Amino acid sequence: MAGIVTLVSSRLTTDLDWREAELAIMRKNLHGTTEGSAQEAALLRANLAMLYAHYEGFCKYAIELYIDSVERLKIRRGDLCWPLLTYSLAAFQSTLNSEPERKAFFSTILNDFNGLLDDVATYERPGQISNLWPDLLLEWLARLGLEDAEVLEQQVLLASLVSNRNLIAHGKRVQIDDRKQFEKYYRAATNAMHGVAIGVVDSFDKGAYKRRAPLSVTINAHP
């Protein structure tokens, strides 16, 4: 398992590095302006928009990398931790939800569930995300059984970051108080990004994606 830990860690580090390098250039330009000037105000907005883009882009990348990496391991569904197991049953849940009759609903469970536990798990991907509110990010982390402490700690500032970015994207004249306020957003976003990265690597390093105790489910269908 050391191989996948190294591979995932390397890819996350590479993705973080180029994002943080770009943000560093933007911040350097910001801090080179006169405080209170029109140029500073413009660069505060530009920095905030870019910060959001990298926060969203990296978190989505990390989630998709985690899903891809778990899938490549070709793990039997019944050997996964509970969040991953249940998430991988999304299509089965949709099938059950479409059964209008009780008899058909339970017949589907009785006939299919044990077989699904023996299948190799596959997962839906996040798809297009235009507003990565912290509660949405927390939902994804919970769905995949990943650590969420850093996102929880930063969620108030992250929500404010998303809200202000949306106003900027729609051409509103958002006024960010000062550089200190931007730095709060910067720390919140980058801490969340690093927290997500650590959670992904730790899951493989500690084997948290696997079921810790035997899963015993026996359902026999009777005619």
C-alpha positions as CSV (number, residue, x, y, z in Angstrom):
1,M,0.0,0.0,0.0
2,A,3.0,2.3,0.3
3,G,3.0,2.7,-3.5
4,I,-0.5,4.3,-3.6
5,V,0.3,6.5,-0.6
6,T,3.4,7.8,-2.3
7,L,1.6,8.3,-5.7
8,V,-1.4,10.1,-4.2
9,S,0.8,12.3,-1.9
10,S,3.0,13.2,-4.9
11,R,0.1,14.2,-7.1
12,L,-1.6,16.3,-4.3
13,T,1.7,18.0,-3.5
14,T,2.3,18.8,-7.2
15,D,-1.2,20.3,-7.6
16,L,-0.8,22.3,-4.4
17,D,2.6,23.6,-5.3
18,W,1.5,25.3,-8.6
19,R,-1.6,26.8,-7.0
20,E,0.3,28.2,-4.1
21,A,3.0,29.6,-6.4
22,E,0.4,31.4,-8.4
23,L,-1.3,32.7,-5.2
24,A,2.1,33.9,-4.0
25,I,2.6,36.0,-7.1
26,M,-0.8,37.6,-6.7
27,R,-0.2,38.3,-3.0
28,K,3.2,39.9,-3.8
29,N,1.6,42.2,-6.3
30,L,-1.1,43.1,-3.7
31,H,1.4,43.9,-1.0
32,G,3.4,46.1,-3.5
33,T,0.5,48.6,-3.7
34,T,-0.2,51.6,-1.6
35,E,-2.7,50.8,1.2
36,G,-6.1,52.4,0.6
37,S,-5.4,53.0,-3.1
38,A,-7.7,52.1,-6.0
39,Q,-5.0,49.7,-7.2
40,E,-5.0,47.9,-3.8
41,A,-8.8,47.6,-3.9
42,A,-8.7,46.1,-7.4
43,L,-6.0,43.6,-6.5
44,L,-7.8,42.6,-3.3
45,R,-10.8,41.6,-5.4
46,A,-8.6,39.9,-8.0
47,N,-6.7,38.0,-5.2
48,L,-10.0,36.9,-3.6
49,A,-11.4,35.6,-6.9
50,M,-8.2,33.7,-7.6
51,L,-8.1,32.3,-4.1
52,Y,-11.6,30.9,-4.4
53,A,-10.7,29.4,-7.8
54,H,-7.8,27.5,-6.3
55,Y,-9.7,26.4,-3.2
56,E,-12.5,25.0,-5.4
57,G,-10.1,23.5,-8.0
58,F,-7.8,21.8,-5.5
59,C,-10.6,20.3,-3.3
60,K,-12.4,18.9,-6.3
61,Y,-9.1,17.5,-7.6
62,A,-8.4,15.9,-4.3
63,I,-11.8,14.3,-4.1
64,E,-11.7,13.0,-7.6
65,L,-8.1,11.7,-7.1
66,Y,-9.3,9.8,-4.0
67,I,-12.2,8.2,-5.8
68,D,-10.0,7.3,-8.8
69,S,-7.4,5.8,-6.5
70,V,-9.9,3.7,-4.5
71,E,-11.5,2.4,-7.7
72,R,-8.1,1.4,-9.0
73,L,-7.6,-0.8,-6.0
74,K,-10.7,-2.9,-7.2
75,I,-11.9,-3.5,-3.7
76,R,-14.9,-5.7,-3.0
77,R,-17.7,-3.5,-1.8
78,G,-18.2,-5.4,1.4
79,D,-14.6,-4.7,2.4
80,L,-15.0,-0.9,2.3
81,C,-15.6,1.4,5.3
82,W,-19.2,2.1,5.7
83,P,-19.3,5.6,4.1
84,L,-17.6,4.4,0.9
85,L,-19.7,1.2,0.9
86,T,-23.0,3.1,1.1
87,Y,-21.9,5.8,-1.3
88,S,-21.0,3.2,-3.9
89,L,-24.6,1.9,-3.7
90,A,-26.0,5.2,-5.2
91,A,-27.3,3.5,-8.3
92,F,-28.9,0.7,-6.3
93,Q,-30.6,3.3,-4.1
94,S,-31.9,5.0,-7.2
95,T,-33.3,1.7,-8.4
96,L,-35.0,1.2,-5.0
97,N,-36.5,4.7,-5.1
98,S,-38.0,4.0,-8.4
99,E,-39.9,0.9,-7.2
100,P,-43.5,2.1,-6.6
101,E,-44.7,-1.2,-5.0
102,R,-43.6,-2.6,-1.6
103,K,-43.4,-6.1,-3.0
104,A,-41.0,-5.1,-5.8
105,F,-39.0,-2.9,-3.4
106,F,-38.2,-5.8,-1.0
107,S,-37.8,-8.3,-3.8
108,T,-35.1,-6.1,-5.3
109,I,-33.3,-5.9,-1.9
110,L,-33.6,-9.7,-1.3
111,N,-32.4,-10.6,-4.8
112,D,-29.6,-8.1,-5.3
113,F,-28.1,-6.8,-2.1
114,N,-25.7,-9.7,-1.1
115,G,-24.5,-9.8,-4.7
116,L,-23.7,-6.1,-4.6
117,L,-21.5,-6.6,-1.5
118,D,-19.3,-9.0,-3.5
119,D,-19.0,-6.7,-6.5
120,V,-16.0,-4.3,-7.0
121,A,-17.2,-0.9,-6.0
122,T,-17.5,2.1,-8.3
123,Y,-18.5,5.7,-7.5
124,E,-20.2,8.7,-9.0
125,R,-17.9,11.7,-9.5
126,P,-18.6,15.3,-8.2
127,G,-19.3,16.7,-11.7
128,Q,-19.5,20.4,-12.3
129,I,-19.2,22.5,-9.1
130,S,-19.7,26.2,-9.4
131,N,-20.1,27.1,-5.8
132,L,-18.1,25.0,-3.3
133,W,-19.8,26.1,-0.1
134,P,-18.2,24.6,3.0
135,D,-21.4,22.5,3.7
136,L,-21.1,21.0,0.3
137,L,-17.4,20.2,0.8
138,L,-18.3,18.7,4.2
139,E,-21.0,16.5,2.5
140,W,-18.4,15.2,0.1
141,L,-15.9,14.4,2.8
142,A,-18.5,12.6,4.9
143,R,-19.7,10.7,1.8
144,L,-16.2,9.4,1.3
145,G,-15.3,8.9,5.0
146,L,-12.6,11.6,4.9
147,E,-11.3,13.8,7.7
148,D,-13.2,17.2,7.9
149,A,-11.8,18.9,11.0
150,E,-10.0,21.7,9.2
151,V,-13.0,22.5,6.9
152,L,-15.3,22.6,10.0
153,E,-12.9,25.0,11.7
154,Q,-12.8,27.3,8.7
155,Q,-16.4,27.1,7.5
156,V,-17.5,30.6,8.5
157,L,-14.7,32.3,6.6
158,L,-15.0,29.8,3.7
159,A,-18.7,30.7,3.3
160,S,-17.8,34.4,3.3
161,L,-15.2,33.7,0.7
162,V,-17.6,31.9,-1.6
163,S,-20.3,34.6,-1.1
164,N,-17.9,37.5,-2.0
165,R,-16.4,35.6,-4.9
166,N,-19.9,35.2,-6.3
167,L,-20.5,38.9,-6.0
168,I,-17.3,39.6,-7.8
169,A,-18.1,37.1,-10.6
170,H,-21.4,38.9,-11.1
171,G,-19.8,42.3,-11.5
172,K,-20.7,43.6,-8.1
173,R,-18.4,46.2,-6.5
174,V,-17.3,44.2,-3.5
175,Q,-15.2,46.0,-1.0
176,I,-12.8,43.9,1.0
177,D,-11.9,45.7,4.1
178,D,-8.1,45.5,3.9
179,R,-5.2,43.2,3.4
180,K,-5.6,41.7,6.9
181,Q,-9.1,40.6,5.9
182,F,-7.8,39.0,2.8
183,E,-5.1,37.2,4.7
184,K,-7.9,35.7,6.9
185,Y,-9.5,34.3,3.8
186,Y,-6.2,33.1,2.5
187,R,-5.4,31.2,5.7
188,A,-8.9,29.7,5.8
189,A,-8.8,28.5,2.2
190,T,-5.2,27.1,2.3
191,N,-5.7,25.5,5.6
192,A,-8.9,23.8,4.3
193,M,-7.0,22.7,1.2
194,H,-4.1,21.2,3.2
195,G,-6.7,19.5,5.5
196,V,-8.4,17.8,2.6
197,A,-5.0,16.7,1.2
198,I,-3.9,15.3,4.6
199,G,-7.2,13.5,5.0
200,V,-6.9,11.8,1.6
201,V,-3.3,10.7,2.2
202,D,-4.1,9.5,5.8
203,S,-7.0,7.4,4.5
204,F,-4.6,5.3,2.4
205,D,-1.7,5.4,4.9
206,K,-3.9,4.2,7.8
207,G,-6.2,2.0,5.7
208,A,-9.2,4.0,6.8
209,Y,-11.0,3.3,3.5
210,K,-11.2,-0.4,4.5
211,R,-13.8,-2.0,6.8
212,R,-12.3,-2.4,10.3
213,A,-14.7,-5.2,11.3
214,P,-16.3,-8.1,9.4
215,L,-19.5,-7.2,7.6
216,S,-22.0,-10.0,7.9
217,V,-25.2,-9.6,5.9
218,T,-27.3,-12.6,5.0
219,I,-30.5,-12.1,3.1
220,N,-32.2,-15.2,1.6
221,A,-34.9,-14.7,-1.0
222,H,-37.8,-17.1,-0.7
223,P,-40.3,-17.7,-3.6
